[in-house]
Amino acid sequence: MARPKRLSTFDYLGPHRYFLTCCVQDRRSVFVDDDTVALVRSQFLEQADVHAFAILVDCFMPDHLHLPIEATTDQSELRPFVARAKQHAAFGFSKRYGYRLWQEGYHDRVLRSDESTPAVIRYIIANPVRAGLVDDPRDYPYWGSGIWTREALLDFIAIEGRP
């Protein structure tokens, strides 16, 4: 499969928000247990800190990962963050399970300033419901945030539409 192309007219540097999707090699269902999700989540959180990104929410579906993220400085650069996060997660995963974690590349969407952060997060948290994994997003164990508790995140997405 060909790598998704980055925007040629955008430098992916500075305080932007992104919606990332990283897919598992051969779309294997690997994010189905607490240990695997914790292993990968910890590497993404560590690299987010190193590269000055906030993980607004992460949602580990069985064969892919969704991440709305936000750069926190003018020097925050998307490509090194994603490369290192995937690399570190893949190393730990391969050492533990003996096979490759990620397919090459990732999909990114630059979120425009007028796009509602609560709406994007709500869409991500509802993904397990749309996939038929649970009836209520609160019942899905593999979503969280690098900056909020699950309860605070649910409160945050409930405020959309308020002045």
N, CA and C of each residue as an Amber inpcrd file, in Angstrom:
protein
   489
   0.8400000  -1.1790000   0.0000000   0.0000000   0.0000000   0.0000000
   0.8890000   1.2480000   0.0000000   0.5570000   2.2230000  -0.7980000
   1.3350000   3.4470000  -0.8860000   1.1450000   4.2900000   0.3690000
   2.2060000   4.9760000   0.7460000   2.1200000   5.8740000   1.8950000
   1.1920000   7.0380000   1.5750000   0.3990000   7.4690000   2.5620000
  -0.3910000   8.6870000   2.3400000   0.5560000   9.8640000   2.1310000
   0.2050000  10.7370000   1.2350000   1.0540000  11.8810000   0.9260000
   0.7820000  13.0160000   1.8970000   1.8370000  13.7080000   2.2960000
   1.7180000  14.9090000   3.1040000   1.3830000  16.0680000   2.1700000
   0.7920000  17.1040000   2.7070000   0.4880000  18.2900000   1.9150000
   1.7920000  18.9630000   1.4970000   1.9500000  19.2200000   0.2290000
   3.2060000  19.8110000  -0.2430000   3.3110000  21.2970000   0.0900000
   2.2000000  21.9520000   0.3620000   2.2160000  23.3870000   0.6310000
   2.0910000  23.7090000   2.1150000   2.2570000  22.7200000   2.9740000
   2.1010000  22.9110000   4.4140000   3.3330000  22.3430000   5.1000000
   3.8940000  23.0730000   6.0760000   5.1510000  22.6280000   6.6800000
   4.9910000  21.7810000   7.9520000   3.7780000  21.6030000   8.4390000
   3.5270000  20.7590000   9.6220000   4.3320000  21.2210000  10.8320000
   4.5890000  22.5030000  10.9180000   5.3720000  23.0960000  11.9840000
   4.5520000  24.1630000  12.6760000   4.5940000  24.1860000  13.9900000
   3.9200000  25.2330000  14.7460000   2.6090000  24.7790000  15.3480000
   1.8990000  25.7270000  15.9360000   0.7110000  25.4120000  16.7430000
  -0.5300000  25.0800000  15.9070000  -0.5770000  23.8530000  15.4480000
  -1.7150000  23.3670000  14.6750000  -2.3350000  22.1770000  15.3900000
  -3.5600000  21.8570000  14.9960000  -4.2280000  20.6570000  15.4810000
  -4.3260000  19.6760000  14.3270000  -4.2100000  18.3820000  14.6390000
  -4.2440000  17.3340000  13.6270000  -5.1380000  16.1930000  14.0990000
  -5.6700000  15.4930000  13.1370000  -6.3960000  14.2560000  13.3960000
  -5.5860000  13.1610000  12.7100000  -4.9730000  12.2790000  13.4960000
  -4.1080000  11.2230000  12.9670000  -4.7900000   9.8720000  13.0510000
  -4.4910000   9.0330000  12.0740000  -4.8790000   7.6220000  12.1190000
  -3.6500000   6.8000000  11.7430000  -3.2970000   5.8670000  12.6240000
  -2.1830000   4.9530000  12.3910000  -2.7600000   3.5420000  12.3550000
  -2.4820000   2.8090000  11.2880000  -3.0440000   1.4660000  11.1150000
  -2.0270000   0.3820000  11.4260000  -2.5270000  -0.7020000  11.9730000
  -1.7100000  -1.8590000  12.3070000  -1.3660000  -2.6180000  11.0230000
  -0.1530000  -3.1740000  10.9870000   0.2840000  -3.9790000   9.8470000
  -0.7330000  -5.0920000   9.5700000  -1.1130000  -5.2290000   8.3240000
  -2.0750000  -6.2470000   7.8840000  -3.4120000  -6.1500000   8.6060000
  -3.6740000  -4.9960000   9.1950000  -4.9260000  -4.7130000   9.9220000
  -5.2380000  -5.8000000  10.9670000  -4.1840000  -6.3340000  11.5850000
  -4.3600000  -7.3030000  12.6730000  -5.0710000  -6.6320000  13.8420000
  -5.8400000  -7.3890000  14.5720000  -6.4900000  -6.8970000  15.7870000
  -5.5150000  -7.0730000  16.9490000  -4.7780000  -6.0210000  17.2620000
  -3.7900000  -6.1070000  18.3380000  -4.1680000  -5.2800000  19.5590000
  -4.9630000  -4.2310000  19.3560000  -5.3180000  -3.3740000  20.4840000
  -6.5860000  -3.9000000  21.1450000  -6.4560000  -5.0810000  21.7290000
  -7.6120000  -5.7520000  22.3280000  -7.3550000  -6.1500000  23.7860000
  -6.2130000  -5.7040000  24.3340000  -5.9530000  -6.0080000  25.7420000
  -5.2500000  -4.8190000  26.4050000  -5.4000000  -4.7410000  27.7060000
  -4.8770000  -3.6120000  28.4730000  -3.3740000  -3.4320000  28.3220000
  -2.6100000  -4.5290000  28.3410000  -1.1520000  -4.4280000  28.2880000
  -0.6570000  -3.8420000  26.9680000  -1.2300000  -4.2910000  25.8720000
  -0.8050000  -3.7960000  24.5580000  -1.1460000  -2.3210000  24.3990000
  -2.3580000  -1.9620000  24.7650000  -2.7660000  -0.5570000  24.6600000
  -1.8940000   0.3120000  25.5670000  -1.6390000  -0.1230000  26.7860000
  -0.8090000   0.6480000  27.7130000   0.6090000   0.8250000  27.1730000
   1.1650000  -0.2180000  26.5770000   2.5070000  -0.1550000  25.9970000
   2.5780000   0.9300000  24.9140000   1.6490000   0.9010000  23.9810000
   1.6690000   1.8560000  22.8670000   1.2910000   3.2500000  23.3510000
   0.2650000   3.3550000  24.1920000  -0.1520000   4.6670000  24.7090000
   1.0130000   5.3460000  25.4310000   1.7490000   4.6050000  26.2400000
   2.8460000   5.2210000  26.9990000   3.9060000   5.8010000  26.0650000
   4.1860000   5.1330000  24.9620000   5.1880000   5.6460000  24.0200000
   4.6860000   6.9020000  23.3040000   3.4170000   6.9170000  22.9320000
   2.8740000   8.1130000  22.2940000   2.8490000   9.2890000  23.2650000
   2.4870000   9.0450000  24.5190000   2.4720000  10.1260000  25.5130000
   3.8820000  10.6470000  25.7820000   4.8400000   9.7400000  25.8780000
   6.2280000  10.1530000  26.1150000   6.7340000  11.0110000  24.9590000
   6.5080000  10.5690000  23.7390000   6.9770000  11.3240000  22.5810000
   6.2050000  12.6290000  22.3910000   4.9410000  12.6460000  22.7750000
   4.1750000  13.9000000  22.7260000   4.8330000  14.9250000  23.6370000
   5.2650000  14.4970000  24.8030000   5.9440000  15.3950000  25.7340000
   7.2690000  15.8790000  25.1520000   8.0370000  14.9790000  24.5790000
   9.3420000  15.3200000  23.9890000   9.1820000  16.3020000  22.8250000
   8.1540000  16.1070000  22.0110000   7.9900000  16.8960000  20.7790000
   6.9640000  18.0130000  20.9080000   6.5180000  18.2990000  22.1150000
   5.6100000  19.4110000  22.4010000   4.2640000  19.2900000  21.6830000
   3.6090000  18.1590000  21.9440000   2.2450000  17.9370000  21.4730000
   1.3710000  17.5200000  22.6470000   0.1210000  17.8790000  22.5810000
  -0.8740000  17.4070000  23.5510000  -1.7560000  16.3950000  22.8350000
  -1.8980000  15.2210000  23.4260000  -2.8160000  14.2230000  22.8850000
  -4.1830000  14.5150000  23.4890000  -5.0570000  15.0980000  22.6690000
  -6.3730000  15.4890000  23.1550000  -7.2010000  14.2700000  23.5160000
  -7.1160000  13.2520000  22.6810000  -7.7700000  11.9780000  22.9580000
  -7.0600000  10.9190000  22.1330000  -7.0360000   9.6980000  22.6530000
  -6.5750000   8.5730000  21.8490000  -7.6730000   7.5290000  21.8900000
  -7.8860000   6.8850000  20.7770000  -8.8800000   5.8140000  20.7110000
  -8.2460000   4.6490000  19.9610000  -7.9850000   3.5880000  20.7090000
  -7.3580000   2.3940000  20.1580000  -8.4490000   1.4330000  19.7020000
  -8.6880000   1.4160000  18.4140000  -9.5850000   0.4330000  17.8320000
  -8.7610000  -0.8450000  17.6440000  -9.3880000  -1.9990000  17.4530000
  -8.5900000  -3.2310000  17.3830000  -7.4310000  -3.1750000  16.3850000
  -7.6330000  -2.5410000  15.2210000  -6.5880000  -2.5610000  14.1950000
  -6.0780000  -1.1880000  13.7710000  -6.4140000  -0.1590000  14.5280000
  -5.8830000   1.1670000  14.2290000  -6.0140000   2.0810000  15.4390000
  -5.3650000   3.2210000  15.3510000  -5.3310000   4.1980000  16.4280000
  -5.7310000   5.5520000  15.8770000  -6.6590000   6.2280000  16.5670000
  -7.0470000   7.6060000  16.2300000  -6.4930000   8.5460000  17.2880000
  -5.9470000   9.6680000  16.8380000  -5.3640000  10.6560000  17.7400000
  -5.6340000  12.0700000  17.2590000  -6.5350000  12.7920000  17.8710000
  -6.5310000  14.2420000  17.6520000  -5.4670000  14.8310000  18.5790000
  -4.5510000  15.5780000  18.0130000  -3.4450000  16.1410000  18.7860000
  -3.3230000  17.6270000  18.5030000  -2.6150000  18.3010000  19.4000000
  -2.4200000  19.7370000  19.2450000  -0.9750000  20.0790000  19.5590000
  -0.3330000  20.7950000  18.6440000   1.0260000  21.2730000  18.8830000
   0.9680000  22.3660000  19.9380000   1.9540000  22.3800000  20.8180000
   1.9080000  23.3380000  21.9270000   2.9390000  24.4490000  21.8310000
   3.8260000  24.3970000  20.8190000   4.8160000  25.4640000  20.6420000
   4.9670000  25.7730000  19.1540000   5.6450000  26.8640000  18.8850000
   5.9490000  27.2150000  17.4950000   6.9440000  26.2410000  16.8700000
   7.6810000  25.5020000  17.7020000   8.6730000  24.5580000  17.2000000
   8.1300000  23.1330000  17.0830000   6.8970000  22.9000000  17.4870000
   6.3070000  21.5600000  17.3970000   6.2280000  21.1510000  15.9340000
   6.7580000  19.9680000  15.6270000   6.7640000  19.4910000  14.2450000
   6.1440000  18.0950000  14.1900000   5.1190000  17.9540000  13.3810000
   4.3330000  16.7270000  13.3460000   5.1460000  15.5030000  12.9370000
   5.8520000  15.5820000  11.8350000   6.5090000  14.3890000  11.2830000
   7.4910000  13.7160000  12.2510000   8.3850000  14.4650000  12.9110000
   9.2640000  13.7880000  13.8710000   8.5000000  13.1810000  15.0510000
   7.4520000  13.8660000  15.5010000   6.6610000  13.3080000  16.6000000
   6.0630000  11.9600000  16.2200000   5.3780000  11.8980000  15.0760000
   4.7300000  10.6480000  14.6790000   5.7670000   9.5650000  14.4020000
   6.8430000   9.9310000  13.7360000   7.8880000   8.9420000  13.4330000
   8.4520000   8.3250000  14.7090000   8.7920000   9.1600000  15.6850000
   9.3850000   8.6420000  16.9290000   8.3560000   7.8800000  17.7640000
   7.1400000   8.3600000  17.8420000   6.1110000   7.6640000  18.6220000
   5.8520000   6.2770000  18.0420000   5.6960000   6.1970000  16.7200000
   5.4740000   4.8930000  16.0960000   6.6960000   3.9940000  16.2610000
   7.8890000   4.5650000  16.1030000   9.1190000   3.7860000  16.2170000
   9.2770000   3.2100000  17.6230000   9.1090000   4.0330000  18.6380000
   9.2770000   3.5720000  20.0200000   8.2050000   2.5540000  20.3870000
   6.9740000   2.7990000  19.9770000   5.8970000   1.8450000  20.2520000
   6.1630000   0.5210000  19.5390000   6.6210000   0.5980000  18.2940000
   6.8740000  -0.6120000  17.5070000   8.0040000  -1.4400000  18.1110000
   9.0280000  -0.7710000  18.6250000  10.1530000  -1.4920000  19.2080000
   9.6860000  -2.3070000  20.4160000   8.9730000  -1.6630000  21.3260000
   8.4740000  -2.3680000  22.5060000   7.5010000  -3.4760000  22.1470000
   6.6550000  -3.2050000  21.1810000   5.6700000  -4.1980000  20.7460000
   6.3650000  -5.4020000  20.1220000   7.3050000  -5.1580000  19.2170000
   8.0100000  -6.2430000  18.5280000   8.8170000  -7.0880000  19.5140000
   9.4240000  -6.4260000  20.4800000  10.1950000  -7.1400000  21.4940000
   9.2830000  -8.0730000  22.3030000   8.0920000  -7.6000000  22.5900000
   7.1620000  -8.3960000  23.3980000   6.4510000  -9.4770000  22.5850000
   6.0190000  -9.1360000  21.3550000   5.1640000 -10.0590000  20.5990000
   5.8310000 -10.7110000  19.3920000   6.9530000 -10.1600000  18.9480000
   7.7140000 -10.8070000  17.8920000   7.2620000 -10.5390000  16.4710000
   6.4310000  -9.5500000  16.2630000   6.0730000  -9.1970000  14.8890000
   5.8450000  -7.6940000  14.7850000   5.7790000  -7.2360000  13.5430000
   5.6900000  -5.8100000  13.2300000   4.3400000  -5.2340000  13.6610000
   4.3710000  -4.0300000  14.2150000   3.1390000  -3.3840000  14.6830000
   2.4600000  -2.5690000  13.5970000   3.1520000  -1.6330000  12.9890000
   2.5020000  -0.6380000  12.1310000   2.6580000  -0.9240000  10.6450000
   1.6500000  -0.5360000   9.8910000   1.8540000  -0.4300000   8.4490000
   2.5840000   0.8890000   8.2130000   3.2040000   1.0310000   7.0570000
   3.9500000   2.2450000   6.7590000   3.0230000   3.4440000   6.7030000
   3.5700000   4.5750000   7.0940000   2.8540000   5.8340000   6.9820000
   1.7550000   5.9890000   8.0110000   0.9650000   7.0190000   7.8040000
  -0.1680000   7.3350000   8.6480000  -1.0210000   8.3340000   7.8840000
  -2.2440000   8.4740000   8.3090000  -3.1220000   9.4620000   7.6830000
  -3.2120000  10.6500000   8.6230000  -3.0560000  11.8470000   8.0850000
  -3.2350000  13.0390000   8.9080000  -4.2090000  13.9840000   8.2320000
  -4.9160000  14.6920000   9.0460000  -5.7810000  15.7620000   8.5690000
  -5.4960000  16.9670000   9.4450000  -5.1230000  18.0740000   8.8270000
  -4.9150000  19.3100000   9.5600000  -6.2920000  19.8740000   9.8840000
  -6.5300000  20.1200000  11.1630000  -7.8300000  20.6500000  11.5670000
  -7.8160000  22.1620000  11.4220000  -8.8140000  22.6660000  10.7650000
  -8.9180000  24.1070000  10.5540000  -9.3030000  24.7970000  11.8570000
  -8.9970000  26.0750000  11.9290000  -9.2750000  26.8220000  13.1580000
 -10.7680000  26.8800000  13.4720000 -11.6180000  26.7740000  12.4430000
 -13.0570000  26.8500000  12.6920000 -13.6820000  25.4820000  13.0010000
 -12.8800000  24.4130000  12.9870000 -13.4130000  23.0970000  13.3160000
 -13.4810000  22.9480000  14.8270000 -14.6120000  22.5180000  15.3060000
 -14.8510000  22.3850000  16.7300000 -14.0680000  21.2170000  17.3220000
 -13.2180000  21.5230000  18.2850000 -12.4710000  20.4620000  18.9630000
 -13.4090000  19.4810000  19.6550000 -14.4340000  19.9470000  20.3860000
 -15.3560000  18.9730000  20.9890000 -16.0210000  18.0600000  19.9580000
 -16.3640000  18.5740000  18.7940000 -17.0100000  17.7410000  17.7620000
 -16.0520000  16.6620000  17.2490000 -14.7880000  17.0130000  17.0530000
 -13.8000000  16.0430000  16.5890000 -13.5930000  14.9650000  17.6560000
 -13.4740000  15.3790000  18.9040000 -13.2760000  14.4240000  19.9940000
 -14.5120000  13.5370000  20.1480000 -15.6780000  14.1180000  20.0390000
 -16.9200000  13.3380000  20.1300000 -16.9530000  12.2660000  19.0360000
 -16.5510000  12.6360000  17.8240000 -16.5020000  11.6890000  16.7100000
 -15.5610000  10.5250000  17.0390000 -14.3890000  10.8280000  17.6040000
 -13.4060000   9.7940000  17.9340000 -13.9490000   8.8630000  19.0140000
 -14.4970000   9.4300000  20.0680000 -14.9830000   8.6210000  21.1780000
 -16.1640000   7.7440000  20.7510000 -16.9160000   8.1940000  19.7600000
 -18.0570000   7.4070000  19.2760000 -17.6460000   6.3120000  18.2930000
 -16.3930000   6.2830000  17.8840000 -15.9400000   5.2950000  16.9100000
 -16.2170000   3.8500000  17.3350000 -15.9550000   3.4620000  18.5800000
 -16.2630000   2.0780000  18.9780000 -17.7580000   1.7440000  18.9150000
 -18.6040000   2.7430000  19.1010000 -20.0520000   2.5310000  18.9830000
 -20.4090000   2.2930000  17.5220000 -19.8900000   3.1520000  16.6350000
 -20.1640000   2.9920000  15.2040000 -19.6530000   1.6510000  14.6860000
 -18.5600000   1.1550000  15.2620000 -17.9910000  -0.1270000  14.8340000
 -18.7190000  -1.3250000  15.4480000 -19.6870000  -1.0650000  16.3240000
 -20.4510000  -2.1500000  16.9380000 -19.7260000  -2.8570000  18.0720000
 -18.6950000  -2.2440000  18.6180000 -17.9450000  -2.8640000  19.7120000
 -18.6200000  -2.6810000  21.0660000 -19.3200000  -1.5630000  21.2330000
 -20.0500000  -1.2580000  22.4640000 -21.2890000  -0.4450000  22.1020000
 -22.2250000  -0.3650000  23.0320000 -23.4150000   0.4630000  22.8220000
 -23.2260000   1.8790000  23.3460000 -22.3290000   2.0430000  24.2920000
 -22.0780000   3.3460000  24.9220000 -20.5690000   3.5520000  24.9640000
 -20.0840000   4.7110000  24.5410000 -18.6350000   4.9290000  24.5380000
 -18.0040000   4.7690000  25.9180000 -18.7650000   5.0000000  26.9660000
 -18.2270000   4.8410000  28.3240000 -17.8210000   3.3870000  28.6060000
 -18.3920000   2.4570000  27.8550000 -18.0970000   1.0390000  28.0610000
 -16.8410000   0.5700000  27.3250000 -16.2890000   1.4080000  26.4650000
 -15.1020000   1.0110000  25.7140000 -13.8570000   1.4060000  26.5060000
 -13.0080000   0.4610000  26.8390000 -11.8820000   0.7690000  27.7330000
 -10.6800000   1.4370000  27.0830000 -10.6010000   1.4600000  25.7600000
  -9.3590000   1.8510000  25.1100000  -9.4020000   3.2330000  24.4680000
  -9.9470000   4.1860000  25.1860000  -9.8090000   5.5840000  24.7980000
  -9.4830000   6.3840000  26.0490000  -8.7400000   7.4400000  25.8330000
  -8.3390000   8.2910000  26.9470000  -7.7620000   9.5820000  26.4080000
  -7.0060000  10.2660000  27.2320000  -6.4450000  11.5480000  26.8480000
  -5.1210000  11.7430000  27.5570000  -4.2570000  12.4930000  26.9260000
  -3.0010000  12.8460000  27.5660000  -3.1360000  14.0410000  28.4880000
  -4.2940000  14.7030000  28.4780000  -4.4410000  15.9250000  29.2800000
  -5.6830000  15.9350000  30.1650000  -6.6560000  15.1000000  29.8890000
  -7.8870000  15.0850000  30.6790000  -8.1750000  13.6800000  31.1920000
  -8.9390000  13.5960000  32.2610000  -9.4940000  12.3130000  32.6650000
 -10.6310000  11.9850000  31.6990000 -11.0700000  10.7530000  31.6990000
 -12.2130000  10.3770000  30.8500000 -13.4430000  11.1920000  31.2250000
 -13.6710000  11.3870000  32.5170000 -14.8460000  12.1410000  32.9690000
 -14.7710000  13.5940000  32.5150000 -13.5970000  14.2090000  32.6580000
 -13.4310000  15.5980000  32.2210000 -13.5960000  15.7070000  30.7100000
 -13.1220000  14.7250000  29.9840000 -13.2600000  14.7280000  28.5290000
 -14.7270000  14.6320000  28.1250000 -15.4710000  13.7750000  28.7930000
 -16.9090000  13.6720000  28.5120000 -17.6230000  14.9810000  28.8330000
 -17.2300000  15.6480000  29.9110000 -17.7960000  16.9680000  30.2270000
 -17.4310000  17.9860000  29.1600000 -16.1780000  17.9520000  28.7000000
 -15.7110000  18.8890000  27.6830000 -16.5030000  18.7620000  26.3840000
 -16.7270000  17.5530000  25.9320000 -17.4420000  17.3900000  24.6620000
 -18.9320000  17.6990000  24.8070000 -19.4220000  17.7110000  26.0410000
 -20.8310000  18.0460000  26.2630000 -21.0880000  19.5420000  26.2020000
 -20.0270000  20.3690000  26.2080000 -20.2190000  21.8230000  26.2430000
 -20.4190000  22.4400000  24.8650000 -20.2290000  21.6590000  23.8010000
 -20.3510000  22.2450000  22.4650000 -21.7010000  22.9280000  22.2990000
 -21.6620000  24.0880000  21.7030000 -22.8900000  24.8420000  21.4620000
 -23.1630000  25.8800000  22.5260000 -22.4400000  25.8180000  23.6370000
 -22.6130000  26.8340000  24.6840000 -21.8320000  28.0740000  24.2980000
 -22.2890000  29.2420000  24.7030000 -21.5530000  30.4750000  24.3790000
 -20.2190000  30.5490000  25.0710000
